[in-house]
Amino acid sequence: MTEDYEILRELKREGEEIIFSEEKKRMMLLSEGWDSSRTGMMEDISKKYGIDSRQKFQEFKEKYNLTDY
């Protein structure tokens, strides 16, 4: 099974922007503003890794090298 960070890296390669939403307290795709098809996946990944603050989001991005591709 593909690891979650590999899925996120592939989304980045496809041009998706991964951000942290202060309002939703989770990481999300910028495209969720007009396309909610991946919302559940992002909610699940955020919950699984405990990403509920900008600090935790930054640490996750650095740990799994989710930089721009």
HTML snippet that shows the backbone in 3Dmol.js (N, CA, C, O; Angstrom):
<script src="https://3Dmol.org/build/3Dmol-min.js"></script>
<div id="view" style="width:600px;height:400px;position:relative"></div>
<script>
const pdb = `
ATOM      1  N   MET A   1       0.843  -1.187   0.000  1.00  0.00           N
ATOM      2  CA  MET A   1       0.000   0.000   0.000  1.00  0.00           C
ATOM      3  C   MET A   1       0.883   1.243   0.000  1.00  0.00           C
ATOM      4  O   MET A   1       1.902   1.297   0.688  1.00  0.00           O
ATOM      5  N   THR A   2       0.489   2.207  -0.756  1.00  0.00           N
ATOM      6  CA  THR A   2       1.254   3.444  -0.856  1.00  0.00           C
ATOM      7  C   THR A   2       1.163   4.225   0.451  1.00  0.00           C
ATOM      8  O   THR A   2       0.088   4.359   1.035  1.00  0.00           O
ATOM      9  N   GLU A   3       2.282   4.727   0.890  1.00  0.00           N
ATOM     10  CA  GLU A   3       2.301   5.549   2.099  1.00  0.00           C
ATOM     11  C   GLU A   3       1.617   6.882   1.829  1.00  0.00           C
ATOM     12  O   GLU A   3       1.626   7.378   0.703  1.00  0.00           O
ATOM     13  N   ASP A   4       1.026   7.455   2.868  1.00  0.00           N
ATOM     14  CA  ASP A   4       0.297   8.715   2.734  1.00  0.00           C
ATOM     15  C   ASP A   4       1.166   9.832   2.182  1.00  0.00           C
ATOM     16  O   ASP A   4       0.723  10.615   1.342  1.00  0.00           O
ATOM     17  N   TYR A   5       2.413   9.907   2.658  1.00  0.00           N
ATOM     18  CA  TYR A   5       3.271  10.989   2.178  1.00  0.00           C
ATOM     19  C   TYR A   5       3.582  10.833   0.694  1.00  0.00           C
ATOM     20  O   TYR A   5       3.795  11.827   0.001  1.00  0.00           O
ATOM     21  N   GLU A   6       3.609   9.592   0.196  1.00  0.00           N
ATOM     22  CA  GLU A   6       3.832   9.382  -1.235  1.00  0.00           C
ATOM     23  C   GLU A   6       2.632   9.880  -2.039  1.00  0.00           C
ATOM     24  O   GLU A   6       2.794  10.434  -3.126  1.00  0.00           O
ATOM     25  N   ILE A   7       1.440   9.683  -1.505  1.00  0.00           N
ATOM     26  CA  ILE A   7       0.232  10.208  -2.153  1.00  0.00           C
ATOM     27  C   ILE A   7       0.309  11.727  -2.213  1.00  0.00           C
ATOM     28  O   ILE A   7       0.009  12.333  -3.242  1.00  0.00           O
ATOM     29  N   LEU A   8       0.717  12.339  -1.099  1.00  0.00           N
ATOM     30  CA  LEU A   8       0.817  13.798  -1.064  1.00  0.00           C
ATOM     31  C   LEU A   8       1.897  14.306  -2.014  1.00  0.00           C
ATOM     32  O   LEU A   8       1.715  15.335  -2.664  1.00  0.00           O
ATOM     33  N   ARG A   9       3.009  13.599  -2.100  1.00  0.00           N
ATOM     34  CA  ARG A   9       4.062  13.991  -3.056  1.00  0.00           C
ATOM     35  C   ARG A   9       3.542  13.932  -4.489  1.00  0.00           C
ATOM     36  O   ARG A   9       3.828  14.816  -5.296  1.00  0.00           O
ATOM     37  N   GLU A  10       2.785  12.895  -4.796  1.00  0.00           N
ATOM     38  CA  GLU A  10       2.230  12.766  -6.145  1.00  0.00           C
ATOM     39  C   GLU A  10       1.243  13.912  -6.425  1.00  0.00           C
ATOM     40  O   GLU A  10       1.221  14.455  -7.530  1.00  0.00           O
ATOM     41  N   LEU A  11       0.442  14.272  -5.440  1.00  0.00           N
ATOM     42  CA  LEU A  11      -0.468  15.405  -5.618  1.00  0.00           C
ATOM     43  C   LEU A  11       0.318  16.678  -5.901  1.00  0.00           C
ATOM     44  O   LEU A  11      -0.083  17.481  -6.744  1.00  0.00           O
ATOM     45  N   LYS A  12       1.444  16.870  -5.197  1.00  0.00           N
ATOM     46  CA  LYS A  12       2.295  18.034  -5.449  1.00  0.00           C
ATOM     47  C   LYS A  12       2.830  18.015  -6.876  1.00  0.00           C
ATOM     48  O   LYS A  12       2.855  19.045  -7.549  1.00  0.00           O
ATOM     49  N   ARG A  13       3.257  16.844  -7.334  1.00  0.00           N
ATOM     50  CA  ARG A  13       3.767  16.720  -8.717  1.00  0.00           C
ATOM     51  C   ARG A  13       2.690  17.067  -9.734  1.00  0.00           C
ATOM     52  O   ARG A  13       2.983  17.579 -10.814  1.00  0.00           O
ATOM     53  N   GLU A  14       1.434  16.781  -9.377  1.00  0.00           N
ATOM     54  CA  GLU A  14       0.308  17.093 -10.258  1.00  0.00           C
ATOM     55  C   GLU A  14      -0.078  18.573 -10.205  1.00  0.00           C
ATOM     56  O   GLU A  14      -0.954  19.022 -10.945  1.00  0.00           O
ATOM     57  N   GLY A  15       0.585  19.322  -9.322  1.00  0.00           N
ATOM     58  CA  GLY A  15       0.329  20.757  -9.242  1.00  0.00           C
ATOM     59  C   GLY A  15      -0.559  21.182  -8.090  1.00  0.00           C
ATOM     60  O   GLY A  15      -0.894  22.361  -7.972  1.00  0.00           O
ATOM     61  N   GLU A  16      -0.944  20.247  -7.243  1.00  0.00           N
ATOM     62  CA  GLU A  16      -1.771  20.594  -6.092  1.00  0.00           C
ATOM     63  C   GLU A  16      -0.947  21.371  -5.067  1.00  0.00           C
ATOM     64  O   GLU A  16       0.249  21.130  -4.903  1.00  0.00           O
ATOM     65  N   GLU A  17      -1.595  22.293  -4.392  1.00  0.00           N
ATOM     66  CA  GLU A  17      -0.966  23.062  -3.330  1.00  0.00           C
ATOM     67  C   GLU A  17      -1.518  22.558  -2.003  1.00  0.00           C
ATOM     68  O   GLU A  17      -2.727  22.595  -1.777  1.00  0.00           O
ATOM     69  N   ILE A  18      -0.634  22.088  -1.126  1.00  0.00           N
ATOM     70  CA  ILE A  18      -1.039  21.588   0.184  1.00  0.00           C
ATOM     71  C   ILE A  18      -0.819  22.701   1.193  1.00  0.00           C
ATOM     72  O   ILE A  18       0.287  23.224   1.334  1.00  0.00           O
ATOM     73  N   ILE A  19      -1.898  23.058   1.899  1.00  0.00           N
ATOM     74  CA  ILE A  19      -1.844  24.162   2.852  1.00  0.00           C
ATOM     75  C   ILE A  19      -2.399  23.705   4.201  1.00  0.00           C
ATOM     76  O   ILE A  19      -2.958  22.614   4.313  1.00  0.00           O
ATOM     77  N   PHE A  20      -2.240  24.548   5.222  1.00  0.00           N
ATOM     78  CA  PHE A  20      -2.881  24.300   6.509  1.00  0.00           C
ATOM     79  C   PHE A  20      -4.013  25.295   6.654  1.00  0.00           C
ATOM     80  O   PHE A  20      -3.827  26.494   6.446  1.00  0.00           O
ATOM     81  N   SER A  21      -5.196  24.796   7.014  1.00  0.00           N
ATOM     82  CA  SER A  21      -6.354  25.654   7.232  1.00  0.00           C
ATOM     83  C   SER A  21      -6.530  25.901   8.723  1.00  0.00           C
ATOM     84  O   SER A  21      -6.796  24.973   9.486  1.00  0.00           O
ATOM     85  N   GLU A  22      -6.381  27.158   9.135  1.00  0.00           N
ATOM     86  CA  GLU A  22      -6.618  27.521  10.533  1.00  0.00           C
ATOM     87  C   GLU A  22      -8.078  27.290  10.895  1.00  0.00           C
ATOM     88  O   GLU A  22      -8.390  26.873  12.010  1.00  0.00           O
ATOM     89  N   GLU A  23      -8.963  27.562   9.955  1.00  0.00           N
ATOM     90  CA  GLU A  23     -10.395  27.400  10.187  1.00  0.00           C
ATOM     91  C   GLU A  23     -10.771  25.937  10.427  1.00  0.00           C
ATOM     92  O   GLU A  23     -11.531  25.627  11.345  1.00  0.00           O
ATOM     93  N   LYS A  24     -10.236  25.046   9.599  1.00  0.00           N
ATOM     94  CA  LYS A  24     -10.577  23.623   9.687  1.00  0.00           C
ATOM     95  C   LYS A  24      -9.641  22.842  10.598  1.00  0.00           C
ATOM     96  O   LYS A  24      -9.914  21.690  10.936  1.00  0.00           O
ATOM     97  N   LYS A  25      -8.544  23.464  10.992  1.00  0.00           N
ATOM     98  CA  LYS A  25      -7.536  22.838  11.857  1.00  0.00           C
ATOM     99  C   LYS A  25      -7.009  21.531  11.263  1.00  0.00           C
ATOM    100  O   LYS A  25      -6.911  20.513  11.949  1.00  0.00           O
ATOM    101  N   ARG A  26      -6.674  21.583   9.975  1.00  0.00           N
ATOM    102  CA  ARG A  26      -6.116  20.415   9.289  1.00  0.00           C
ATOM    103  C   ARG A  26      -5.420  20.881   8.023  1.00  0.00           C
ATOM    104  O   ARG A  26      -5.575  22.019   7.580  1.00  0.00           O
ATOM    105  N   MET A  27      -4.637  19.951   7.451  1.00  0.00           N
ATOM    106  CA  MET A  27      -4.053  20.285   6.157  1.00  0.00           C
ATOM    107  C   MET A  27      -5.101  20.014   5.088  1.00  0.00           C
ATOM    108  O   MET A  27      -5.954  19.138   5.234  1.00  0.00           O
ATOM    109  N   MET A  28      -5.019  20.765   4.039  1.00  0.00           N
ATOM    110  CA  MET A  28      -5.984  20.622   2.956  1.00  0.00           C
ATOM    111  C   MET A  28      -5.335  20.993   1.635  1.00  0.00           C
ATOM    112  O   MET A  28      -4.251  21.574   1.593  1.00  0.00           O
ATOM    113  N   LEU A  29      -6.009  20.653   0.585  1.00  0.00           N
ATOM    114  CA  LEU A  29      -5.575  21.049  -0.748  1.00  0.00           C
ATOM    115  C   LEU A  29      -6.230  22.377  -1.082  1.00  0.00           C
ATOM    116  O   LEU A  29      -7.404  22.585  -0.774  1.00  0.00           O
ATOM    117  N   LEU A  30      -5.502  23.257  -1.694  1.00  0.00           N
ATOM    118  CA  LEU A  30      -6.063  24.541  -2.079  1.00  0.00           C
ATOM    119  C   LEU A  30      -7.279  24.338  -2.980  1.00  0.00           C
ATOM    120  O   LEU A  30      -8.226  25.123  -2.932  1.00  0.00           O
ATOM    121  N   SER A  31      -7.258  23.304  -3.790  1.00  0.00           N
ATOM    122  CA  SER A  31      -8.361  23.032  -4.722  1.00  0.00           C
ATOM    123  C   SER A  31      -9.649  22.605  -4.021  1.00  0.00           C
ATOM    124  O   SER A  31     -10.702  22.549  -4.656  1.00  0.00           O
ATOM    125  N   GLU A  32      -9.584  22.305  -2.728  1.00  0.00           N
ATOM    126  CA  GLU A  32     -10.804  21.934  -2.011  1.00  0.00           C
ATOM    127  C   GLU A  32     -11.816  23.069  -2.001  1.00  0.00           C
ATOM    128  O   GLU A  32     -12.997  22.841  -1.741  1.00  0.00           O
ATOM    129  N   GLY A  33     -11.374  24.275  -2.276  1.00  0.00           N
ATOM    130  CA  GLY A  33     -12.285  25.413  -2.361  1.00  0.00           C
ATOM    131  C   GLY A  33     -13.327  25.251  -3.438  1.00  0.00           C
ATOM    132  O   GLY A  33     -14.419  25.805  -3.319  1.00  0.00           O
ATOM    133  N   TRP A  34     -13.025  24.505  -4.494  1.00  0.00           N
ATOM    134  CA  TRP A  34     -13.970  24.292  -5.583  1.00  0.00           C
ATOM    135  C   TRP A  34     -14.175  22.819  -5.929  1.00  0.00           C
ATOM    136  O   TRP A  34     -15.052  22.493  -6.729  1.00  0.00           O
ATOM    137  N   ASP A  35     -13.385  21.930  -5.343  1.00  0.00           N
ATOM    138  CA  ASP A  35     -13.504  20.498  -5.628  1.00  0.00           C
ATOM    139  C   ASP A  35     -13.316  19.718  -4.329  1.00  0.00           C
ATOM    140  O   ASP A  35     -12.198  19.598  -3.828  1.00  0.00           O
ATOM    141  N   SER A  36     -14.402  19.196  -3.792  1.00  0.00           N
ATOM    142  CA  SER A  36     -14.332  18.510  -2.494  1.00  0.00           C
ATOM    143  C   SER A  36     -14.075  17.008  -2.620  1.00  0.00           C
ATOM    144  O   SER A  36     -14.210  16.279  -1.637  1.00  0.00           O
ATOM    145  N   SER A  37     -13.713  16.541  -3.796  1.00  0.00           N
ATOM    146  CA  SER A  37     -13.549  15.101  -4.012  1.00  0.00           C
ATOM    147  C   SER A  37     -12.422  14.483  -3.185  1.00  0.00           C
ATOM    148  O   SER A  37     -12.445  13.278  -2.937  1.00  0.00           O
ATOM    149  N   ARG A  38     -11.454  15.260  -2.758  1.00  0.00           N
ATOM    150  CA  ARG A  38     -10.335  14.728  -1.973  1.00  0.00           C
ATOM    151  C   ARG A  38     -10.367  15.182  -0.517  1.00  0.00           C
ATOM    152  O   ARG A  38      -9.415  14.954   0.230  1.00  0.00           O
ATOM    153  N   THR A  39     -11.453  15.816  -0.121  1.00  0.00           N
ATOM    154  CA  THR A  39     -11.569  16.328   1.247  1.00  0.00           C
ATOM    155  C   THR A  39     -11.459  15.212   2.277  1.00  0.00           C
ATOM    156  O   THR A  39     -10.721  15.348   3.253  1.00  0.00           O
ATOM    157  N   GLY A  40     -12.173  14.123   2.081  1.00  0.00           N
ATOM    158  CA  GLY A  40     -12.147  13.009   3.026  1.00  0.00           C
ATOM    159  C   GLY A  40     -10.749  12.454   3.211  1.00  0.00           C
ATOM    160  O   GLY A  40     -10.330  12.160   4.330  1.00  0.00           O
ATOM    161  N   MET A  41     -10.030  12.312   2.109  1.00  0.00           N
ATOM    162  CA  MET A  41      -8.663  11.801   2.163  1.00  0.00           C
ATOM    163  C   MET A  41      -7.781  12.728   2.996  1.00  0.00           C
ATOM    164  O   MET A  41      -6.998  12.263   3.824  1.00  0.00           O
ATOM    165  N   MET A  42      -7.906  14.030   2.780  1.00  0.00           N
ATOM    166  CA  MET A  42      -7.083  14.993   3.514  1.00  0.00           C
ATOM    167  C   MET A  42      -7.468  15.036   4.993  1.00  0.00           C
ATOM    168  O   MET A  42      -6.603  15.204   5.853  1.00  0.00           O
ATOM    169  N   GLU A  43      -8.747  14.888   5.290  1.00  0.00           N
ATOM    170  CA  GLU A  43      -9.177  14.828   6.684  1.00  0.00           C
ATOM    171  C   GLU A  43      -8.575  13.602   7.369  1.00  0.00           C
ATOM    172  O   GLU A  43      -8.084  13.689   8.494  1.00  0.00           O
ATOM    173  N   ASP A  44      -8.617  12.467   6.685  1.00  0.00           N
ATOM    174  CA  ASP A  44      -8.075  11.226   7.235  1.00  0.00           C
ATOM    175  C   ASP A  44      -6.574  11.317   7.490  1.00  0.00           C
ATOM    176  O   ASP A  44      -6.097  10.921   8.554  1.00  0.00           O
ATOM    177  N   ILE A  45      -5.833  11.835   6.523  1.00  0.00           N
ATOM    178  CA  ILE A  45      -4.377  11.954   6.676  1.00  0.00           C
ATOM    179  C   ILE A  45      -4.046  12.915   7.814  1.00  0.00           C
ATOM    180  O   ILE A  45      -3.160  12.639   8.623  1.00  0.00           O
ATOM    181  N   SER A  46      -4.752  14.037   7.878  1.00  0.00           N
ATOM    182  CA  SER A  46      -4.508  15.002   8.953  1.00  0.00           C
ATOM    183  C   SER A  46      -4.759  14.376  10.319  1.00  0.00           C
ATOM    184  O   SER A  46      -3.976  14.562  11.251  1.00  0.00           O
ATOM    185  N   LYS A  47      -5.846  13.641  10.429  1.00  0.00           N
ATOM    186  CA  LYS A  47      -6.179  12.984  11.701  1.00  0.00           C
ATOM    187  C   LYS A  47      -5.145  11.912  12.046  1.00  0.00           C
ATOM    188  O   LYS A  47      -4.688  11.830  13.186  1.00  0.00           O
ATOM    189  N   LYS A  48      -4.779  11.097  11.066  1.00  0.00           N
ATOM    190  CA  LYS A  48      -3.826  10.010  11.284  1.00  0.00           C
ATOM    191  C   LYS A  48      -2.495  10.518  11.822  1.00  0.00           C
ATOM    192  O   LYS A  48      -1.900   9.883  12.693  1.00  0.00           O
ATOM    193  N   TYR A  49      -2.020  11.653  11.317  1.00  0.00           N
ATOM    194  CA  TYR A  49      -0.727  12.197  11.714  1.00  0.00           C
ATOM    195  C   TYR A  49      -0.835  13.310  12.766  1.00  0.00           C
ATOM    196  O   TYR A  49       0.167  13.930  13.121  1.00  0.00           O
ATOM    197  N   GLY A  50      -2.041  13.556  13.256  1.00  0.00           N
ATOM    198  CA  GLY A  50      -2.229  14.542  14.321  1.00  0.00           C
ATOM    199  C   GLY A  50      -1.955  15.968  13.894  1.00  0.00           C
ATOM    200  O   GLY A  50      -1.500  16.784  14.696  1.00  0.00           O
ATOM    201  N   ILE A  51      -2.227  16.272  12.644  1.00  0.00           N
ATOM    202  CA  ILE A  51      -1.955  17.618  12.134  1.00  0.00           C
ATOM    203  C   ILE A  51      -3.161  18.501  12.432  1.00  0.00           C
ATOM    204  O   ILE A  51      -4.155  18.498  11.705  1.00  0.00           O
ATOM    205  N   ASP A  52      -3.045  19.260  13.530  1.00  0.00           N
ATOM    206  CA  ASP A  52      -4.131  20.147  13.935  1.00  0.00           C
ATOM    207  C   ASP A  52      -3.629  21.555  14.269  1.00  0.00           C
ATOM    208  O   ASP A  52      -4.352  22.375  14.836  1.00  0.00           O
ATOM    209  N   SER A  53      -2.375  21.808  13.900  1.00  0.00           N
ATOM    210  CA  SER A  53      -1.793  23.147  14.095  1.00  0.00           C
ATOM    211  C   SER A  53      -0.804  23.416  12.964  1.00  0.00           C
ATOM    212  O   SER A  53      -0.301  22.498  12.316  1.00  0.00           O
ATOM    213  N   ARG A  54      -0.546  24.692  12.751  1.00  0.00           N
ATOM    214  CA  ARG A  54       0.413  25.071  11.708  1.00  0.00           C
ATOM    215  C   ARG A  54       1.801  24.500  12.018  1.00  0.00           C
ATOM    216  O   ARG A  54       2.512  24.079  11.106  1.00  0.00           O
ATOM    217  N   GLN A  55       2.188  24.484  13.292  1.00  0.00           N
ATOM    218  CA  GLN A  55       3.482  23.939  13.705  1.00  0.00           C
ATOM    219  C   GLN A  55       3.597  22.465  13.316  1.00  0.00           C
ATOM    220  O   GLN A  55       4.606  22.053  12.743  1.00  0.00           O
ATOM    221  N   LYS A  56       2.580  21.676  13.620  1.00  0.00           N
ATOM    222  CA  LYS A  56       2.607  20.249  13.287  1.00  0.00           C
ATOM    223  C   LYS A  56       2.625  20.047  11.771  1.00  0.00           C
ATOM    224  O   LYS A  56       3.258  19.120  11.266  1.00  0.00           O
ATOM    225  N   PHE A  57       1.927  20.921  11.059  1.00  0.00           N
ATOM    226  CA  PHE A  57       1.917  20.860   9.593  1.00  0.00           C
ATOM    227  C   PHE A  57       3.323  21.119   9.045  1.00  0.00           C
ATOM    228  O   PHE A  57       3.786  20.401   8.158  1.00  0.00           O
ATOM    229  N   GLN A  58       3.998  22.136   9.569  1.00  0.00           N
ATOM    230  CA  GLN A  58       5.357  22.457   9.128  1.00  0.00           C
ATOM    231  C   GLN A  58       6.308  21.293   9.402  1.00  0.00           C
ATOM    232  O   GLN A  58       7.127  20.940   8.553  1.00  0.00           O
ATOM    233  N   GLU A  59       6.197  20.705  10.585  1.00  0.00           N
ATOM    234  CA  GLU A  59       7.056  19.568  10.941  1.00  0.00           C
ATOM    235  C   GLU A  59       6.803  18.383  10.013  1.00  0.00           C
ATOM    236  O   GLU A  59       7.745  17.714   9.590  1.00  0.00           O
ATOM    237  N   PHE A  60       5.548  18.124   9.699  1.00  0.00           N
ATOM    238  CA  PHE A  60       5.182  17.031   8.799  1.00  0.00           C
ATOM    239  C   PHE A  60       5.761  17.270   7.408  1.00  0.00           C
ATOM    240  O   PHE A  60       6.330  16.363   6.802  1.00  0.00           O
ATOM    241  N   LYS A  61       5.613  18.498   6.905  1.00  0.00           N
ATOM    242  CA  LYS A  61       6.150  18.833   5.582  1.00  0.00           C
ATOM    243  C   LYS A  61       7.654  18.634   5.523  1.00  0.00           C
ATOM    244  O   LYS A  61       8.175  18.118   4.535  1.00  0.00           O
ATOM    245  N   GLU A  62       8.349  19.037   6.564  1.00  0.00           N
ATOM    246  CA  GLU A  62       9.798  18.895   6.592  1.00  0.00           C
ATOM    247  C   GLU A  62      10.204  17.432   6.720  1.00  0.00           C
ATOM    248  O   GLU A  62      11.124  16.985   6.036  1.00  0.00           O
ATOM    249  N   LYS A  63       9.535  16.690   7.580  1.00  0.00           N
ATOM    250  CA  LYS A  63       9.874  15.284   7.809  1.00  0.00           C
ATOM    251  C   LYS A  63       9.726  14.448   6.530  1.00  0.00           C
ATOM    252  O   LYS A  63      10.566  13.599   6.230  1.00  0.00           O
ATOM    253  N   TYR A  64       8.643  14.704   5.784  1.00  0.00           N
ATOM    254  CA  TYR A  64       8.352  13.912   4.591  1.00  0.00           C
ATOM    255  C   TYR A  64       8.729  14.621   3.292  1.00  0.00           C
ATOM    256  O   TYR A  64       8.351  14.176   2.208  1.00  0.00           O
ATOM    257  N   ASN A  65       9.472  15.724   3.400  1.00  0.00           N
ATOM    258  CA  ASN A  65       9.979  16.449   2.243  1.00  0.00           C
ATOM    259  C   ASN A  65       8.876  16.777   1.236  1.00  0.00           C
ATOM    260  O   ASN A  65       8.981  16.449   0.054  1.00  0.00           O
ATOM    261  N   LEU A  66       7.830  17.420   1.715  1.00  0.00           N
ATOM    262  CA  LEU A  66       6.732  17.811   0.838  1.00  0.00           C
ATOM    263  C   LEU A  66       6.941  19.221   0.317  1.00  0.00           C
ATOM    264  O   LEU A  66       6.120  20.116   0.516  1.00  0.00           O
ATOM    265  N   THR A  67       8.064  19.384  -0.353  1.00  0.00           N
ATOM    266  CA  THR A  67       8.389  20.678  -0.931  1.00  0.00           C
ATOM    267  C   THR A  67       7.832  20.747  -2.350  1.00  0.00           C
ATOM    268  O   THR A  67       7.303  19.764  -2.868  1.00  0.00           O
ATOM    269  N   ASP A  68       7.954  21.882  -2.951  1.00  0.00           N
ATOM    270  CA  ASP A  68       7.458  22.041  -4.329  1.00  0.00           C
ATOM    271  C   ASP A  68       8.251  21.165  -5.289  1.00  0.00           C
ATOM    272  O   ASP A  68       9.463  21.001  -5.147  1.00  0.00           O
ATOM    273  N   TYR A  69       7.562  20.617  -6.249  1.00  0.00           N
ATOM    274  CA  TYR A  69       8.183  19.758  -7.250  1.00  0.00           C
ATOM    275  C   TYR A  69       8.166  20.414  -8.595  1.00  0.00           C
ATOM    276  O   TYR A  69       8.649  19.837  -9.570  1.00  0.00           O
TER     277      TYR A  69
END
`;
const viewer = $3Dmol.createViewer("view");
viewer.addModel(pdb, "pdb");
viewer.setStyle({}, {cartoon: {color: "spectrum"}});
viewer.zoomTo();
viewer.render();
</script>
